[in-house]
């Protein structure tokens, strides 16, 4: 990338800033994204950017939201041609999440693995990609007899945390008007949702960062085996 020639300062738009931010992120990673670096690429001084963003953190949050929208658009495209089958669509969303993460590792890092990413994971369920996950989960709960852990098997030390998550998620679903069978969101379902997300996110994160515990000729086979195990143990098939 090369900065513009110095002289009369060009008019900088929000779109310019986000375009350069995307390029810096893709080429050099999150640490390269500073207001000073962006200003240098645009041929202006850093204070010229303050009209749009008061700080780097504000810009990073804006980009995080934009990448979340990119992911949601990708997942929507993945499931659009599929039949109206909750299991098929849910598994396709899981596979799509992995494909997007591998194709966009810097963006994945910014959204899901950066300490500056801000919002708790729960609140991201109210963002475009989170709503897609919840809609698919809702279809599964509505159309399948999902095998959930009995309440007495949930570790006592986790119950308070799970009840907090369940309460906030129910409130968010009520506010958003999403089609989700809230009456089925008992503590067992809540626990299962957390476990599924942990397994999905854990596998994808290990693969994106090259930290899988053994060398795999084809990591997708391991990922698909994990999804098949989820489908088998929870009572749906894909």
Beta strands, then each sheet from edge to edge (+ up, - down):
end
